[in-house]
Amino acid sequence: MRALGAGMDALEQHAESEENPDLANTIIYEYRKIMDRMKQSVTQNSECHDEIKEELRALLIETERLEIQKMYEAGEIDRAEEKELRRFVNYIESISLYEVVE
């Protein structure tokens, strides 16, 4: 992106010094289109990564809940510990959902 920007700057300077800047302006226009496409690509990749992160967070929270249930059923934790762990998982989930909304 910086290289394209530097190229555009050089072309703009060249266009200012030329009597007929049409060719330079055409190339500058093409550079801008390329830069716009690159920016859109970065945005789309970022959105895709955000969706994957959300799915992984949801999977992690569900896995934690299942593990708490297994520990309770196996007698590894008592009812009070199960409640406390579930509250903690719910708290983490609410924070995750709040971050997604922002």
Phi and psi in degrees as GROMACS dihedral restraints (atoms count N, CA, C in turn):
[ dihedral_restraints ]
;  ai    aj    ak    al  type     phi  dphi    fc
    3     4     5     6     1   -66.9    20    10
    4     5     6     7     1   -36.5    20    10
    6     7     8     9     1   -64.7    20    10
    7     8     9    10     1   -42.9    20    10
    9    10    11    12     1   -62.9    20    10
   10    11    12    13     1   -40.9    20    10
   12    13    14    15     1   -62.2    20    10
   13    14    15    16     1   -41.8    20    10
   15    16    17    18     1   -66.0    20    10
   16    17    18    19     1   -39.2    20    10
   18    19    20    21     1   -62.6    20    10
   19    20    21    22     1   -41.1    20    10
   21    22    23    24     1   -64.2    20    10
   22    23    24    25     1   -41.1    20    10
   24    25    26    27     1   -60.4    20    10
   25    26    27    28     1   -44.0    20    10
   27    28    29    30     1   -64.0    20    10
   28    29    30    31     1   -41.9    20    10
   30    31    32    33     1   -65.3    20    10
   31    32    33    34     1   -38.6    20    10
   33    34    35    36     1   -63.7    20    10
   34    35    36    37     1   -41.0    20    10
   36    37    38    39     1   -64.3    20    10
   37    38    39    40     1   -41.8    20    10
   39    40    41    42     1   -63.9    20    10
   40    41    42    43     1   -41.8    20    10
   42    43    44    45     1   -63.3    20    10
   43    44    45    46     1   -35.1    20    10
   45    46    47    48     1   -67.1    20    10
   46    47    48    49     1   -31.5    20    10
   48    49    50    51     1   -88.8    20    10
   49    50    51    52     1   -11.0    20    10
   51    52    53    54     1   -88.6    20    10
   52    53    54    55     1   151.3    20    10
   54    55    56    57     1   -76.7    20    10
   55    56    57    58     1   -32.7    20    10
   57    58    59    60     1  -122.9    20    10
   58    59    60    61     1    88.8    20    10
   60    61    62    63     1   -85.4    20    10
   61    62    63    64     1    12.2    20    10
   63    64    65    66     1   -59.4    20    10
   64    65    66    67     1   -45.3    20    10
   66    67    68    69     1   -62.9    20    10
   67    68    69    70     1   -46.0    20    10
   69    70    71    72     1   -62.6    20    10
   70    71    72    73     1   -41.3    20    10
   72    73    74    75     1   -65.7    20    10
   73    74    75    76     1   -35.0    20    10
   75    76    77    78     1   -64.1    20    10
   76    77    78    79     1   -43.7    20    10
   78    79    80    81     1   -66.8    20    10
   79    80    81    82     1   -40.6    20    10
   81    82    83    84     1   -59.1    20    10
   82    83    84    85     1   -42.5    20    10
   84    85    86    87     1   -60.2    20    10
   85    86    87    88     1   -44.3    20    10
   87    88    89    90     1   -63.6    20    10
   88    89    90    91     1   -40.9    20    10
   90    91    92    93     1   -59.8    20    10
   91    92    93    94     1   -43.2    20    10
   93    94    95    96     1   -62.7    20    10
   94    95    96    97     1   -40.2    20    10
   96    97    98    99     1   -62.2    20    10
   97    98    99   100     1   -42.8    20    10
   99   100   101   102     1   -61.9    20    10
  100   101   102   103     1   -45.0    20    10
  102   103   104   105     1   -63.2    20    10
  103   104   105   106     1   -39.3    20    10
  105   106   107   108     1   -63.3    20    10
  106   107   108   109     1   -42.5    20    10
  108   109   110   111     1   -63.5    20    10
  109   110   111   112     1   -39.1    20    10
  111   112   113   114     1   -64.9    20    10
  112   113   114   115     1   -41.1    20    10
  114   115   116   117     1   -64.0    20    10
  115   116   117   118     1   -41.3    20    10
  117   118   119   120     1   -63.7    20    10
  118   119   120   121     1   -38.9    20    10
  120   121   122   123     1   -62.4    20    10
  121   122   123   124     1   -43.9    20    10
  123   124   125   126     1   -63.0    20    10
  124   125   126   127     1   -42.0    20    10
  126   127   128   129     1   -64.2    20    10
  127   128   129   130     1   -43.4    20    10
  129   130   131   132     1   -64.6    20    10
  130   131   132   133     1   -41.6    20    10
  132   133   134   135     1   -63.5    20    10
  133   134   135   136     1   -39.8    20    10
  135   136   137   138     1   -63.7    20    10
  136   137   138   139     1   -42.8    20    10
  138   139   140   141     1   -64.4    20    10
  139   140   141   142     1   -38.4    20    10
  141   142   143   144     1   -64.3    20    10
  142   143   144   145     1   -42.9    20    10
  144   145   146   147     1   -63.8    20    10
  145   146   147   148     1   -38.8    20    10
  147   148   149   150     1   -63.4    20    10
  148   149   150   151     1   -41.2    20    10
  150   151   152   153     1   -64.2    20    10
  151   152   153   154     1   -41.8    20    10
  153   154   155   156     1   -64.1    20    10
  154   155   156   157     1   -41.8    20    10
  156   157   158   159     1   -61.7    20    10
  157   158   159   160     1   -41.4    20    10
  159   160   161   162     1   -62.0    20    10
  160   161   162   163     1   -44.1    20    10
  162   163   164   165     1   -63.0    20    10
  163   164   165   166     1   -41.6    20    10
  165   166   167   168     1   -66.5    20    10
  166   167   168   169     1   -38.5    20    10
  168   169   170   171     1   -61.9    20    10
  169   170   171   172     1   -44.8    20    10
  171   172   173   174     1   -62.7    20    10
  172   173   174   175     1   -41.9    20    10
  174   175   176   177     1   -64.0    20    10
  175   176   177   178     1   -41.8    20    10
  177   178   179   180     1   -62.5    20    10
  178   179   180   181     1   -44.7    20    10
  180   181   182   183     1   -63.3    20    10
  181   182   183   184     1   -43.1    20    10
  183   184   185   186     1   -63.7    20    10
  184   185   186   187     1   -40.0    20    10
  186   187   188   189     1   -63.9    20    10
  187   188   189   190     1   -40.3    20    10
  189   190   191   192     1   -61.7    20    10
  190   191   192   193     1   -44.0    20    10
  192   193   194   195     1   -61.8    20    10
  193   194   195   196     1   -43.1    20    10
  195   196   197   198     1   -63.7    20    10
  196   197   198   199     1   -39.5    20    10
  198   199   200   201     1   -67.2    20    10
  199   200   201   202     1   -40.0    20    10
  201   202   203   204     1   -60.1    20    10
  202   203   204   205     1   -44.3    20    10
  204   205   206   207     1   -61.1    20    10
  205   206   207   208     1   -43.1    20    10
  207   208   209   210     1   -63.0    20    10
  208   209   210   211     1   -42.5    20    10
  210   211   212   213     1   -64.5    20    10
  211   212   213   214     1   -39.0    20    10
  213   214   215   216     1   -66.6    20    10
  214   215   216   217     1   -46.3    20    10
  216   217   218   219     1   -65.0    20    10
  217   218   219   220     1   -30.6    20    10
  219   220   221   222     1   -82.0    20    10
  220   221   222   223     1    -6.8    20    10
  222   223   224   225     1    82.2    20    10
  223   224   225   226     1    12.4    20    10
  225   226   227   228     1   -74.8    20    10
  226   227   228   229     1   -25.7    20    10
  228   229   230   231     1  -134.2    20    10
  229   230   231   232     1   154.3    20    10
  231   232   233   234     1   -92.8    20    10
  232   233   234   235     1  -179.3    20    10
  234   235   236   237     1   -61.4    20    10
  235   236   237   238     1   -40.6    20    10
  237   238   239   240     1   -65.3    20    10
  238   239   240   241     1   -42.1    20    10
  240   241   242   243     1   -66.0    20    10
  241   242   243   244     1   -37.9    20    10
  243   244   245   246     1   -61.8    20    10
  244   245   246   247     1   -45.5    20    10
  246   247   248   249     1   -61.1    20    10
  247   248   249   250     1   -44.0    20    10
  249   250   251   252     1   -63.7    20    10
  250   251   252   253     1   -42.5    20    10
  252   253   254   255     1   -65.2    20    10
  253   254   255   256     1   -40.4    20    10
  255   256   257   258     1   -65.5    20    10
  256   257   258   259     1   -39.6    20    10
  258   259   260   261     1   -60.4    20    10
  259   260   261   262     1   -42.5    20    10
  261   262   263   264     1   -62.5    20    10
  262   263   264   265     1   -44.7    20    10
  264   265   266   267     1   -63.1    20    10
  265   266   267   268     1   -41.5    20    10
  267   268   269   270     1   -62.4    20    10
  268   269   270   271     1   -39.5    20    10
  270   271   272   273     1   -62.4    20    10
  271   272   273   274     1   -46.8    20    10
  273   274   275   276     1   -61.0    20    10
  274   275   276   277     1   -41.3    20    10
  276   277   278   279     1   -63.7    20    10
  277   278   279   280     1   -42.6    20    10
  279   280   281   282     1   -65.2    20    10
  280   281   282   283     1   -37.1    20    10
  282   283   284   285     1   -64.3    20    10
  283   284   285   286     1   -43.9    20    10
  285   286   287   288     1   -61.4    20    10
  286   287   288   289     1   -43.7    20    10
  288   289   290   291     1   -67.7    20    10
  289   290   291   292     1   -36.3    20    10
  291   292   293   294     1   -64.3    20    10
  292   293   294   295     1   -41.2    20    10
  294   295   296   297     1   -63.7    20    10
  295   296   297   298     1   -37.6    20    10
  297   298   299   300     1   -66.7    20    10
  298   299   300   301     1   -39.8    20    10
  300   301   302   303     1   -64.7    20    10
  301   302   303   304     1   -40.2    20    10
